[in-house]
């Protein structure tokens, strides 16, 4: 599921109304206690966030620390969430899931595609709705609840996550421990950028790289050309789409995984590309 999760800081950003339990501060103090008992070179950081402007500043500060000091953070968000609108912050402002993804993408780039994001908010897994194959991935991996949450229940899960992570330094063991028991509602979603790209691209190939799918794409182009007064041949258009498809998918892959911007990512994600390339070849045989 993951190639590796490396970090030297857990950065908790809390944006909750003042009347609510400060779960971010409590989790920070718990992590600090856990780290005090060991010798891990990990720093716990806490930031109170009033709204969108604050959040932008916090992310900008983290990017600077990554660039100057080699910070490699797990970004942990404590806030409220909505499946349709995104993250609600303490002052009532909100970040749409797409805006959130756009905002943290430069941080992922700065960490050389190593950013892990944890969202302690209702419907945090809807972050996926802001991820686009046509843009760079916002993070390497993320962990979030799929539904409404009970704050106490979820806090216990994240305590388990960090405790196990600090003891084992093993992502698989950590995720198993966190999900040993089901949540009262929904579940904890753990996705990597690789998994999500493969899932969406496989779905795209299933829907479009078929005789009927290629015919439909060619027909759309045919109608556009004819409407403009041009001449088009359906057979030529089908051949064009089939010939162009591997290059189109590769362009998405290079952009999403920052292959041209992050040294080493080409080799790092080559196994996934070989799998996707095989799927393209199989799809185009039909």
C-alpha positions in Angstrom: 0.0 0.0 0.0 2.9 2.4 0.8 6.5 2.5 -0.2 7.5 4.3 2.9 6.3 7.0 5.4 9.1 9.1 6.7 8.8 12.1 9.0 10.6 14.1 11.7 7.7 16.2 12.9 4.0 15.9 13.7 2.4 19.3 13.0 -1.0 19.7 14.6 -3.2 22.5 13.3 -6.3 23.1 15.4 -9.2 25.2 14.2 -12.1 24.7 16.5 -14.5 27.1 18.2 -13.2 28.3 21.6 -16.1 26.6 23.5 -15.2 23.2 22.2 -12.7 20.7 23.7 -9.2 21.5 22.3 -8.6 18.1 20.9 -5.6 19.3 18.9 -3.8 20.6 22.0 -4.7 17.4 24.0 -3.3 15.2 21.2 -0.2 17.4 20.9 0.5 17.0 24.7 -0.1 13.2 24.4 2.3 12.9 21.5 4.9 15.0 23.4 4.6 12.6 26.4 5.0 9.6 24.1 8.1 11.0 22.5 9.7 12.0 25.8 9.8 8.3 26.7 11.8 7.4 23.5 14.7 8.6 21.5 13.0 9.3 18.2 14.2 12.5 16.4 10.6 13.7 16.0 9.3 17.1 17.0 5.6 17.7 17.9 4.4 21.2 16.8 1.0 22.8 17.6 -0.6 25.8 15.8 -4.0 27.4 16.6 -5.7 28.5 13.5 -8.6 31.0 13.4 -9.5 30.8 9.7 -8.4 30.5 6.1 -5.9 33.3 6.3 -4.2 31.7 9.3 -4.1 28.3 7.6 -2.4 29.7 4.5 0.2 31.3 6.8 0.8 28.1 8.7 1.3 26.1 5.4 3.6 28.8 4.1 5.6 28.6 7.3 5.9 24.8 7.1 7.1 25.1 3.5 9.8 27.5 4.6 10.9 25.1 7.4 11.0 22.2 5.0 13.2 24.2 2.6 15.5 25.7 5.3 15.6 23.2 8.1 14.7 19.9 6.5 11.4 19.6 8.3 9.5 16.5 7.1 6.0 16.8 8.7 2.9 14.8 9.2 0.2 17.5 8.8 -2.6 16.7 11.3 -5.8 18.9 11.0 -8.3 19.2 13.8 -11.4 20.9 12.5 -15.0 20.4 11.4 -15.8 19.0 7.9 -18.6 18.8 5.4 -18.9 16.4 2.4 -20.0 19.2 0.2 -18.2 22.3 1.4 -14.9 21.1 2.9 -13.2 22.2 6.1 -15.0 24.6 8.5 -12.5 26.6 10.5 -12.8 28.3 13.9 -14.1 31.7 12.6 -16.8 30.1 10.4 -14.8 30.4 7.2 -14.3 27.3 5.1 -11.8 25.7 2.7 -13.4 23.7 -0.1 -11.7 20.3 -0.6 -10.2 21.5 -3.9 -8.9 24.7 -2.3 -7.4 22.6 0.5 -5.7 20.3 -1.9 -4.4 23.2 -4.0 -3.1 24.8 -0.8 -1.1 21.8 0.5 0.2 20.7 -2.9 3.2 23.1 -2.7 4.0 21.5 0.8 3.9 18.1 -0.8 6.2 19.3 -3.5 8.6 20.8 -0.9 8.8 17.5 1.0 9.6 15.7 -2.3 6.3 14.0 -2.4 6.5 12.7 1.2 3.7 14.6 2.8 1.3 12.6 5.0 -2.0 14.4 5.9 -4.2 13.3 8.8 -7.7 14.9 9.0 -9.7 14.7 12.3 -12.9 16.1 10.9 -16.3 14.7 9.9 -16.2 13.5 6.3 -12.4 14.2 6.1 -12.1 11.4 3.5 -14.0 13.7 1.1 -10.6 15.4 0.6 -10.5 12.9 -2.4 -13.1 15.0 -4.2 -10.5 17.8 -4.4 -7.8 15.5 -6.0 -7.6 15.8 -9.8 -5.6 13.6 -12.1 -4.8 16.7 -14.2 -2.9 18.3 -11.3 -0.1 17.3 -8.9 -1.2 15.1 -6.0 -1.7 17.1 -2.8 0.0 14.6 -0.6 1.7 11.2 -0.6 -0.8 9.6 1.8 -3.7 10.7 3.9 -5.8 9.3 6.8 -9.3 10.5 7.6 -12.8 9.4 8.7 -15.3 8.6 6.0 -18.4 9.9 8.0 -19.5 11.9 11.0 -17.2 11.3 13.9 -17.4 11.1 17.7 -14.4 13.3 18.8 -13.5 11.1 21.7 -13.6 8.0 19.6 -11.5 9.4 16.9 -9.0 11.0 19.3 -8.4 7.5 20.8 -7.8 6.2 17.3 -5.2 8.8 16.6 -3.5 8.2 19.9 -3.2 4.6 18.8 -1.9 5.6 15.5 0.9 7.8 16.8 1.7 5.5 19.7 2.1 2.5 17.4 3.9 4.5 14.8 6.5 5.7 17.3 7.1 2.2 18.6 7.1 0.2 15.4 8.0 2.7 12.7 6.0 0.4 10.4 3.1 1.9 8.4 1.3 -1.3 7.9 1.4 -2.2 11.6 0.3 1.3 12.5 -2.8 1.2 10.2 -3.7 -2.3 11.4 -3.6 -1.1 15.0 -5.6 2.0 14.3 -8.4 0.0 12.5 -8.4 -3.0 14.9 -11.9 -1.9 16.0 -14.6 -0.4 13.8 -15.8 3.2 14.3 -19.3 3.7 15.6 -20.1 5.3 12.2 -18.2 4.9 9.0 -14.5 4.0 9.0 -11.0 5.4 8.8 -9.8 5.7 5.3 -6.1 5.3 4.4 -5.2 6.1 0.8 -1.9 6.7 -1.0 -1.5 8.9 -4.0 -0.5 5.7 -6.0 -3.7 3.9 -5.0 -5.9 6.8 -5.9 -4.3 7.4 -9.3 -4.4 3.7 -10.2 -8.1 3.5 -9.1 -9.2 6.6 -11.1 -7.1 5.8 -14.2 -8.4 2.2 -14.2 -11.9 3.5 -14.1 -11.1 5.9 -16.9 -9.7 3.1 -19.1 -12.7 0.9 -18.3 -15.1 3.6 -19.4 -13.2 5.1 -22.3 -10.6 2.7 -23.7 -13.2 0.4 -25.1 -14.7 0.2 -28.6 -17.8 1.9 -27.4 -15.9 4.5 -25.4 -13.5 5.3 -28.2 -16.4 5.5 -30.6 -18.2 8.0 -28.3 -15.0 10.1 -28.0 -14.5 10.1 -31.7 -18.2 11.0 -32.3 -17.8 14.1 -30.0 -14.8 15.2 -32.0 -16.6 14.5 -35.3 -19.5 16.7 -34.3 -17.2 19.5 -33.3 -15.4 19.4 -36.6 -18.6 19.1 -38.7 -20.2 22.0 -36.8 -17.2 24.1 -37.7 -17.6 23.3 -41.3 -14.7 20.9 -41.5 -14.2 17.3 -42.8 -13.7 14.4 -40.4 -13.6 10.6 -40.8 -14.7 8.5 -37.9 -12.3 5.7 -38.6 -9.4 8.2 -38.6 -10.6 9.8 -35.4 -10.8 6.4 -33.6 -7.3 5.5 -34.7 -6.1 8.9 -33.5 -7.6 8.4 -30.0 -6.1 4.9 -29.7 -2.7 6.1 -30.8 -2.7 9.1 -28.5 -4.1 7.5 -25.4 -0.7 6.1 -23.9 0.9 9.6 -24.3 -2.1 11.3 -22.7 -2.1 9.0 -19.7 1.7 9.3 -19.3 1.3 13.1 -19.3 -1.2 12.8 -16.4 1.1 10.5 -14.6 4.1 12.8 -14.9 2.2 15.8 -13.7 0.4 14.0 -10.8 3.6 12.4 -9.4 5.8 15.4 -10.1 8.3 13.4 -12.1 10.0 16.4 -13.7 10.1 18.4 -10.4 11.2 15.8 -7.8 14.5 13.9 -8.5 14.0 10.2 -7.9 10.3 10.1 -8.4 10.6 8.5 -11.9 12.3 5.5 -10.4 10.2 5.6 -7.3 6.9 5.3 -9.2 8.1 3.3 -12.1 6.5 0.0 -10.9 3.1 1.7 -10.8 3.7 3.1 -14.3 4.5 -0.4 -15.7 1.2 -1.7 -14.2 -0.8 1.2 -15.8 1.0 0.8 -19.1 0.0 -2.9 -19.1 -3.6 -1.9 -18.5 -3.5 0.5 -21.4 -2.2 -2.1 -23.7 -4.8 -4.7 -22.6 -7.6 -2.1 -23.0 -6.5 -1.2 -26.5 -6.4 -4.8 -27.7 -10.2 -4.9 -27.8 
